[in-house]
Amino acid sequence: MSARRDTILREMGLAPLWRLRARTRGGKSAEPAQATVLPAARTIPPERAIPAAAGGERALRIAGMDWKELGDTVAACRACALCEKRRQAVLGVGDLHAEWLFVGEGPGADEDEKGEPFVGQAGKLLDNMLAAIGLRRGRGVYIANVVKCRPPGNRTPEAAETAACFPFLERQIALIAPRLIVALGRPAAQTLLGAEVKIAAARGRLFDFRGIPLLVHYHPAYLLRNLPDKAKAWEDLCFARATMRRLCEEAPARSP
């Protein structure tokens, strides 16, 4: 292991666990098993579902926007109450033709201040996680959130708030056309999959978002509060890396 990766894993709290990972007979670290597609089995309760009003004329307008128009519209959006206490809306950041798309829940205080997702302690951990599998923010990676304005007290976004922002996320996904989506945390996973999700049950499985493979991962903020689960997070990162490798082998050519 390189000194740099050793340092990264130590910051994640994973260095000792990395050295103890099981090995195959050939001496190489075992990669996660072949992905298993898990269809959504349970629907979201009515109070957590995205209302039908998320579609309609507004969604159709957003679906035809380019990046400039989308950014301007998000910055000026007043479609839900979250706009009332925000400093600024946070669209997302990264490579506009990224192969990897990471989707979180919503901006926090640091993100609301700086206008970029994942810039606080959770963002530092996310950057370390990306670096551990050879990725870097902005290079083949795009980072976004389900809602673009900070929920008060960093609470979970309400259904109406998610509904107001979901067309923006849909358009981002369409414009980026990523190979792989990684949903960070339960709210993001449930929004994208339209179903109840338990992280423990969803880990290590491959889902589908409109033809795009999707993985469910712990949110970095959760990992900061639950240090023992960082070992599971490393396993999930290895699974994500193996999944991307397989996707690239199956369809190596991408048009910009």
C-alpha positions as CSV (number, residue, x, y, z in Angstrom):
1,M,0.0,0.0,0.0
2,S,1.4,3.5,-0.8
3,A,2.1,5.9,2.0
4,R,-0.6,8.3,0.6
5,R,-3.3,5.6,0.6
6,D,-2.2,4.5,4.0
7,T,-2.6,8.1,5.3
8,I,-6.0,8.4,3.6
9,L,-7.3,5.2,5.2
10,R,-6.0,6.2,8.6
11,E,-7.9,9.5,8.3
12,M,-11.0,7.4,7.5
13,G,-10.3,5.2,10.5
14,L,-9.8,2.2,8.2
15,A,-6.0,1.6,8.1
16,P,-5.8,-1.3,10.6
17,L,-8.9,-2.9,9.1
18,W,-7.6,-2.6,5.6
19,R,-4.5,-4.7,6.6
20,L,-6.8,-7.4,8.0
21,R,-8.9,-7.9,5.0
22,A,-9.3,-11.5,3.7
23,R,-7.1,-12.5,0.8
24,T,-7.6,-15.0,-2.0
25,R,-5.4,-17.9,-2.7
26,G,-3.4,-15.8,-5.2
27,G,-2.6,-13.3,-2.4
28,K,-4.8,-10.5,-3.7
29,S,-7.4,-8.7,-1.7
30,A,-10.8,-10.2,-2.4
31,E,-13.2,-8.0,-4.4
32,P,-16.9,-8.0,-3.6
33,A,-19.0,-10.6,-5.2
34,Q,-21.0,-10.0,-8.4
35,A,-23.7,-7.5,-7.9
36,T,-27.2,-8.7,-7.2
37,V,-30.1,-6.7,-8.6
38,L,-32.6,-6.0,-5.8
39,P,-35.9,-4.7,-7.0
40,A,-37.7,-2.2,-4.8
41,A,-40.0,-4.3,-2.6
42,R,-41.7,-1.7,-0.4
43,T,-43.3,1.6,-1.3
44,I,-42.6,4.8,0.6
45,P,-45.3,5.8,3.0
46,P,-47.6,8.6,1.7
47,E,-46.0,11.2,3.9
48,R,-42.6,10.5,2.5
49,A,-43.6,10.0,-1.2
50,I,-42.9,12.5,-3.8
51,P,-46.2,14.1,-4.8
52,A,-47.5,13.9,-8.3
53,A,-47.1,17.6,-8.5
54,A,-43.4,17.0,-8.9
55,G,-44.2,16.5,-12.6
56,G,-46.3,18.7,-14.8
57,E,-45.4,21.8,-16.8
58,R,-42.6,22.9,-14.5
59,A,-40.9,19.6,-14.6
60,L,-41.1,19.6,-18.4
61,R,-39.5,23.1,-18.6
62,I,-36.7,22.0,-16.3
63,A,-36.2,18.8,-18.4
64,G,-35.3,21.0,-21.4
65,M,-32.7,23.2,-19.7
66,D,-29.0,23.4,-20.3
67,W,-26.5,23.8,-17.5
68,K,-26.6,27.6,-17.5
69,E,-30.4,27.8,-17.4
70,L,-30.5,25.1,-14.8
71,G,-28.1,26.9,-12.5
72,D,-29.9,30.2,-12.9
73,T,-33.2,28.6,-12.2
74,V,-32.0,26.7,-9.1
75,A,-30.4,29.9,-7.8
76,A,-33.7,31.8,-8.1
77,C,-36.0,29.0,-7.1
78,R,-38.7,29.7,-4.6
79,A,-40.8,26.6,-5.1
80,C,-40.7,25.5,-1.5
81,A,-40.2,27.0,2.0
82,L,-36.5,26.0,2.1
83,C,-35.7,29.1,0.1
84,E,-36.8,31.4,2.9
85,K,-33.8,30.7,5.2
86,R,-31.1,29.8,2.7
87,R,-28.1,31.9,2.0
88,Q,-27.8,30.4,-1.5
89,A,-28.9,27.4,-3.4
90,V,-26.3,24.6,-4.0
91,L,-26.7,23.0,-7.4
92,G,-23.7,20.7,-7.3
93,V,-20.1,20.5,-8.4
94,G,-17.8,18.5,-10.6
95,D,-17.2,17.1,-14.0
96,L,-20.2,17.7,-16.2
97,H,-19.5,14.5,-18.1
98,A,-18.7,12.4,-15.0
99,E,-18.8,8.7,-14.9
100,W,-19.5,8.8,-11.2
101,L,-22.4,10.7,-9.7
102,F,-22.6,10.9,-5.9
103,V,-26.0,12.1,-4.5
104,G,-26.5,13.3,-0.9
105,E,-29.4,14.5,1.0
106,G,-29.1,18.3,1.2
107,P,-26.7,21.2,2.0
108,G,-25.5,21.8,5.6
109,A,-24.3,25.0,7.1
110,D,-20.9,25.0,5.5
111,E,-22.4,24.2,2.1
112,D,-25.0,26.9,2.5
113,E,-22.2,29.3,3.3
114,K,-19.9,28.3,0.4
115,G,-22.4,27.2,-2.3
116,E,-20.8,23.8,-2.8
117,P,-21.9,20.4,-1.6
118,F,-19.9,18.4,0.9
119,V,-17.4,21.0,2.1
120,G,-17.6,20.5,5.9
121,Q,-16.2,17.6,7.9
122,A,-18.5,15.2,6.0
123,G,-17.1,16.6,2.8
124,K,-13.5,16.1,3.9
125,L,-14.3,12.5,4.7
126,L,-16.0,12.1,1.3
127,D,-12.9,13.4,-0.4
128,N,-10.8,10.9,1.5
129,M,-13.1,8.1,0.5
130,L,-12.9,9.1,-3.1
131,A,-9.1,9.3,-3.0
132,A,-8.9,5.8,-1.4
133,I,-10.3,4.3,-4.6
134,G,-8.4,6.6,-6.9
135,L,-11.0,9.3,-7.5
136,R,-10.9,13.0,-7.1
137,R,-13.6,15.7,-6.8
138,G,-14.1,17.3,-10.2
139,R,-12.3,14.6,-12.2
140,G,-14.8,12.1,-13.5
141,V,-16.9,12.8,-10.4
142,Y,-20.0,15.0,-9.9
143,I,-21.5,15.6,-6.5
144,A,-25.0,16.7,-5.9
145,N,-27.8,16.7,-3.4
146,V,-31.5,15.8,-3.5
147,V,-32.5,19.2,-2.3
148,K,-30.6,22.3,-3.2
149,C,-31.3,24.5,-0.2
150,R,-30.4,23.8,3.4
151,P,-33.2,22.3,5.6
152,P,-33.4,24.2,8.9
153,G,-31.3,22.4,11.6
154,N,-30.1,20.0,8.9
155,R,-33.3,18.0,9.3
156,T,-34.4,15.5,6.7
157,P,-36.1,17.2,3.8
158,E,-39.9,16.9,3.8
159,A,-41.8,15.3,0.9
160,A,-42.9,18.6,-0.6
161,E,-39.4,20.0,-0.5
162,T,-38.0,16.9,-2.2
163,A,-40.7,17.1,-4.8
164,A,-39.8,20.7,-5.6
165,C,-36.2,19.8,-6.2
166,F,-36.4,16.4,-7.8
167,P,-36.9,17.8,-11.4
168,F,-33.5,19.6,-10.9
169,L,-31.8,16.4,-9.9
170,E,-33.5,14.5,-12.7
171,R,-32.1,17.1,-15.2
172,Q,-28.6,16.9,-13.7
173,I,-28.6,13.1,-14.1
174,A,-29.8,13.4,-17.7
175,L,-27.2,16.0,-18.6
176,I,-24.3,14.1,-16.9
177,A,-25.4,10.6,-18.1
178,P,-23.2,8.9,-15.5
179,R,-22.1,5.3,-15.7
180,L,-22.9,4.8,-12.0
181,I,-24.9,6.6,-9.3
182,V,-23.9,6.3,-5.6
183,A,-26.7,7.3,-3.3
184,L,-25.2,8.6,0.0
185,G,-27.6,7.9,2.8
186,R,-31.1,6.7,3.2
187,P,-33.0,9.9,2.1
188,A,-31.1,10.1,-1.2
189,A,-31.6,6.4,-1.9
190,Q,-35.3,6.5,-1.1
191,T,-35.8,9.5,-3.4
192,L,-34.0,7.9,-6.3
193,L,-35.5,4.5,-5.9
194,G,-39.0,5.5,-4.9
195,A,-39.1,2.9,-2.2
196,E,-38.3,2.3,1.5
197,V,-34.6,1.6,1.8
198,K,-32.6,0.2,4.8
199,I,-28.9,0.8,4.3
200,A,-27.9,-2.4,6.0
201,A,-30.1,-4.4,3.5
202,A,-29.2,-2.4,0.4
203,R,-25.4,-2.5,0.9
204,G,-23.6,-4.6,-1.7
205,R,-26.5,-4.7,-4.1
206,L,-27.0,-3.1,-7.5
207,F,-30.1,-1.1,-8.1
208,D,-31.4,0.7,-11.2
209,F,-32.4,4.3,-11.8
210,R,-33.9,4.6,-15.3
211,G,-31.3,2.3,-16.8
212,I,-28.3,3.7,-14.8
213,P,-26.8,1.3,-12.2
214,L,-27.2,2.7,-8.6
215,L,-25.4,1.7,-5.4
216,V,-26.5,2.7,-1.8
217,H,-23.8,3.9,0.5
218,Y,-23.6,5.3,4.0
219,H,-23.7,9.1,4.2
220,P,-20.3,10.5,5.3
221,A,-22.0,12.5,8.1
222,Y,-23.4,9.2,9.5
223,L,-19.9,7.7,9.4
224,L,-18.6,10.5,11.4
225,R,-21.1,9.6,14.2
226,N,-20.8,5.9,13.8
227,L,-17.1,5.1,13.6
228,P,-17.4,1.2,13.6
229,D,-19.3,1.4,10.3
230,K,-16.4,2.9,8.5
231,A,-15.1,-0.7,7.9
232,K,-18.4,-1.5,6.1
233,A,-18.0,1.8,4.1
234,W,-14.6,0.6,2.9
235,E,-16.1,-2.7,1.7
236,D,-18.8,-0.6,-0.1
237,L,-16.2,1.5,-1.8
238,C,-14.4,-1.6,-3.0
239,F,-17.7,-2.9,-4.3
240,A,-18.4,0.4,-6.1
241,R,-14.9,0.3,-7.7
242,A,-15.4,-3.2,-8.9
243,T,-18.8,-2.3,-10.3
244,M,-17.4,0.6,-12.2
245,R,-14.6,-1.6,-13.6
246,R,-17.2,-4.1,-14.8
247,L,-19.3,-1.4,-16.4
248,C,-16.3,0.0,-18.2
249,E,-15.4,-3.4,-19.5
250,E,-18.9,-4.0,-20.8
251,A,-19.2,-0.6,-22.5
252,P,-15.8,1.0,-22.7
253,A,-16.7,3.8,-25.2
254,R,-18.5,6.9,-24.1
255,S,-19.4,10.0,-26.1
256,P,-18.7,13.3,-24.4
